[in-house]
Amino acid sequence: MKSIKALAPATVANVSCGFDIFGFAVEAPADEVIITLSDEPGVVIKQITGDGGRLPLEASRNTAGVCLEAFLQSIGSEKGAEVVLHKKLPLGSGMGSSAASSAAALVAINHLYDNPLSREQLLPFAMEAERIACGSAHADNVAPSLLGGFVLIRGYAPLDVTRIPTPPNLYCTLVHPHLELKTEDSRRVLKASIPMKDAITQWGNIAGLVVGLMKPDYGLIMRSLHDVVAEPIRSTLIPGFEVIKAESLKNGALGCGISGSGPTIFSLSTEYSIAEQVGKAIQAQFTSMKLESDVFVSKINDVGARIVNN
């Protein structure tokens, strides 16, 4: 039977001021999914590695399985699929772990069927998988993982997603402390409403970040990478966050914030060497708190999920 392997990258959602509407892909880490078509209908997850045995093998409870079932049903296929998933993204990291699994699975199965659907048409299947993972069918991780680049989710009814051009010399630093935060827990602590003053500040930062990326204007990017809605609350769940953010800026980053729901910290810089130094500075802070961490530095990934063999 035909078999294919795909990779899908980690993502940074929210990007400070853009809660639930901004996300971008990075180059590493990336989940790996191998899909094999089967004459037997249904989806069978044969193996998962790298998860410590925590992810369900039952397709209806696994993000890769859920999106594959939806895809096969949508194209009217009578065939099934067997799945091998190699998790390279840590669970509960704020780097879009569940999104990477579903994005890789969808790109692989779509390729096996000669790409009947566009990447944008695959998005709703991945979003439903996110509902299984965290209770909310949001797109700020799955969209950049599928499409690549820096993505704006303008609206959900109907789904309206677009990529924002970014300057080529923009580098992301991700530092993942060996902690786990569940998305649903990070959402639960947020306020149901915000003051008008904070809303106006946030809207200005959102618009400023878009303009800063497109011009490009690094000063405007720096001034806009501030969140007055989610970060002040969620940062209390991450040890030493305020000190870490200050160290990031001190070492030359344009801005620093929480990747997704955390606990991973992201920062943006204009040079690779600065991004590396920022990573070392943040990691040193975690080390001082006796927390191990991993550092990833890359440009923004314009490709997203991709096939790695034919």
KARAJO-V890440 format. One record per residue. N is the residue number from 1. RES is the residue in one small letter. SS is DSSP state (hx for helix, st for strand, lp for the rest). OMEGA is omega in degrees with one decimal (999 if undefined). Layout:
<<N,RES,SS,OMEGA> <N,RES,SS,OMEGA>>
This chain:
<<1,m,lp,-178.5> <2,k,lp,-178.4> <3,s,st,-178.5> <4,i,st,178.1> <5,k,st,177.2> <6,a,st,174.1> <7,l,st,173.7> <8,a,st,-169.2> <9,p,st,169.4> <10,a,st,-178.7> <11,t,st,172.6> <12,v,st,178.3> <13,a,st,-179.1> <14,n,lp,179.8> <15,v,lp,-178.7> <16,s,lp,-170.2> <17,c,lp,-171.2> <18,g,lp,-176.9> <19,f,lp,177.6> <20,d,lp,-179.8> <21,i,lp,178.6> <22,f,st,171.3> <23,g,st,173.5> <24,f,st,-178.6> <25,a,st,173.7> <26,v,st,-174.5> <27,e,st,-179.3> <28,a,st,2.2> <29,p,st,-179.5> <30,a,st,174.6> <31,d,st,179.1> <32,e,st,179.3> <33,v,st,175.4> <34,i,st,-178.6> <35,i,st,175.3> <36,t,st,177.8> <37,l,st,-178.1> <38,s,st,175.6> <39,d,lp,177.8> <40,e,lp,179.6> <41,p,lp,179.1> <42,g,st,-179.2> <43,v,st,179.2> <44,v,st,175.9> <45,i,st,-173.4> <46,k,st,-173.8> <47,q,st,169.9> <48,i,st,175.3> <49,t,st,173.6> <50,g,lp,-177.5> <51,d,lp,-177.6> <52,g,lp,178.8> <53,g,lp,-173.4> <54,r,lp,-176.4> <55,l,lp,-177.2> <56,p,lp,174.0> <57,l,lp,177.6> <58,e,lp,-172.1> <59,a,hx,-176.5> <60,s,hx,179.8> <61,r,hx,-177.2> <62,n,lp,-174.5> <63,t,hx,178.3> <64,a,hx,179.8> <65,g,hx,-178.0> <66,v,hx,-177.3> <67,c,hx,177.7> <68,l,hx,177.0> <69,e,hx,-179.8> <70,a,hx,179.3> <71,f,hx,-177.4> <72,l,hx,178.1> <73,q,hx,-175.3> <74,s,hx,-179.1> <75,i,lp,176.9> <76,g,lp,-179.1> <77,s,lp,174.7> <78,e,lp,178.0> <79,k,lp,175.9> <80,g,st,-178.7> <81,a,st,172.7> <82,e,st,-170.3> <83,v,st,166.7> <84,v,st,-175.9> <85,l,st,175.7> <86,h,st,-178.8> <87,k,lp,175.1> <88,k,lp,177.7> <89,l,lp,176.4> <90,p,lp,179.4> <91,l,lp,177.2> <92,g,lp,-172.9> <93,s,lp,-173.1> <94,g,lp,179.7> <95,m,lp,176.7> <96,g,lp,-177.1> <97,s,hx,-179.6> <98,s,hx,179.9> <99,a,hx,-179.3> <100,a,hx,179.7> <101,s,hx,-177.7> <102,s,hx,179.2> <103,a,hx,179.1> <104,a,hx,-179.7> <105,a,hx,-178.1> <106,l,hx,178.9> <107,v,hx,179.5> <108,a,hx,-177.8> <109,i,hx,177.9> <110,n,hx,178.3> <111,h,hx,-179.9> <112,l,hx,178.2> <113,y,lp,177.7> <114,d,lp,171.6> <115,n,lp,177.0> <116,p,lp,-177.8> <117,l,lp,174.7> <118,s,lp,176.6> <119,r,hx,179.7> <120,e,hx,179.4> <121,q,hx,176.4> <122,l,hx,-174.0> <123,l,hx,-178.1> <124,p,hx,178.1> <125,f,hx,178.8> <126,a,hx,179.0> <127,m,hx,177.3> <128,e,hx,175.1> <129,a,hx,176.4> <130,e,hx,177.5> <131,r,hx,177.6> <132,i,hx,-174.3> <133,a,hx,-171.3> <134,c,hx,175.3> <135,g,lp,-178.3> <136,s,lp,-178.1> <137,a,lp,-178.6> <138,h,lp,-172.3> <139,a,lp,-171.7> <140,d,lp,169.4> <141,n,lp,-175.3> <142,v,hx,-178.9> <143,a,hx,177.5> <144,p,hx,178.7> <145,s,hx,178.3> <146,l,hx,-170.7> <147,l,hx,-173.4> <148,g,lp,175.9> <149,g,lp,179.5> <150,f,st,-169.0> <151,v,st,171.6> <152,l,st,171.3> <153,i,st,-175.2> <154,r,st,-179.8> <155,g,st,-177.0> <156,y,st,-175.4> <157,a,lp,1.8> <158,p,lp,178.7> <159,l,st,-176.5> <160,d,st,-173.7> <161,v,st,178.0> <162,t,st,176.9> <163,r,st,177.8> <164,i,st,177.0> <165,p,lp,179.6> <166,t,lp,179.2> <167,p,lp,-176.0> <168,p,lp,-177.9> <169,n,lp,174.2> <170,l,lp,-174.2> <171,y,st,178.9> <172,c,st,170.9> <173,t,st,173.5> <174,l,st,175.4> <175,v,st,-177.5> <176,h,st,173.8> <177,p,st,-177.3> <178,h,lp,173.3> <179,l,lp,175.6> <180,e,lp,174.3> <181,l,lp,177.4> <182,k,lp,-178.1> <183,t,hx,-178.0> <184,e,hx,177.5> <185,d,hx,179.1> <186,s,hx,176.7> <187,r,hx,-175.2> <188,r,hx,-176.6> <189,v,lp,-176.8> <190,l,lp,178.8> <191,k,lp,179.7> <192,a,lp,179.0> <193,s,lp,-179.9> <194,i,lp,178.5> <195,p,lp,179.3> <196,m,hx,179.4> <197,k,hx,178.8> <198,d,hx,178.5> <199,a,hx,-179.8> <200,i,hx,177.5> <201,t,hx,-178.7> <202,q,hx,178.9> <203,w,hx,178.4> <204,g,hx,179.4> <205,n,hx,178.0> <206,i,hx,179.5> <207,a,hx,-180.0> <208,g,hx,-179.8> <209,l,hx,178.3> <210,v,hx,-179.3> <211,v,hx,-179.8> <212,g,hx,178.8> <213,l,hx,-172.9> <214,m,hx,-173.3> <215,k,hx,-13.4> <216,p,lp,179.0> <217,d,lp,-173.5> <218,y,hx,175.0> <219,g,hx,178.6> <220,l,hx,174.9> <221,i,hx,-178.9> <222,m,hx,-178.3> <223,r,hx,-174.8> <224,s,hx,-177.4> <225,l,lp,179.4> <226,h,lp,-177.7> <227,d,lp,178.5> <228,v,lp,-176.7> <229,v,lp,-173.6> <230,a,lp,-173.8> <231,e,hx,-179.6> <232,p,hx,-179.8> <233,i,hx,-176.4> <234,r,hx,-177.9> <235,s,hx,178.5> <236,t,hx,179.3> <237,l,hx,-176.8> <238,i,lp,-177.6> <239,p,lp,173.8> <240,g,lp,-172.6> <241,f,hx,-175.8> <242,e,hx,177.4> <243,v,hx,179.1> <244,i,hx,179.6> <245,k,hx,179.1> <246,a,hx,178.8> <247,e,hx,178.5> <248,s,hx,-179.9> <249,l,hx,179.0> <250,k,hx,-178.2> <251,n,lp,169.2> <252,g,lp,179.4> <253,a,lp,174.0> <254,l,lp,-179.1> <255,g,st,-176.2> <256,c,st,179.6> <257,g,st,-179.3> <258,i,st,177.1> <259,s,lp,-177.8> <260,g,lp,179.3> <261,s,lp,178.2> <262,g,lp,7.2> <263,p,lp,179.8> <264,t,lp,178.0> <265,i,st,174.4> <266,f,st,169.8> <267,s,st,177.1> <268,l,st,-179.2> <269,s,st,-177.6> <270,t,lp,178.9> <271,e,lp,180.0> <272,y,hx,-178.2> <273,s,hx,176.7> <274,i,hx,-179.9> <275,a,hx,177.0> <276,e,hx,-179.2> <277,q,hx,176.7> <278,v,hx,178.6> <279,g,hx,178.7> <280,k,hx,-179.0> <281,a,hx,179.1> <282,i,hx,179.9> <283,q,hx,178.4> <284,a,hx,178.0> <285,q,hx,177.2> <286,f,hx,178.9> <287,t,hx,179.3> <288,s,hx,176.6> <289,m,lp,179.3> <290,k,lp,176.0> <291,l,lp,173.7> <292,e,lp,-178.9> <293,s,st,176.2> <294,d,st,-178.8> <295,v,st,175.9> <296,f,st,178.7> <297,v,st,178.5> <298,s,st,166.8> <299,k,st,171.4> <300,i,lp,-175.2> <301,n,lp,-176.7> <302,d,lp,-174.4> <303,v,lp,-175.2> <304,g,lp,-178.8> <305,a,lp,-176.5> <306,r,st,174.5> <307,i,st,-178.7> <308,v,lp,170.0> <309,n,lp,-178.2> <310,n,lp,999>>
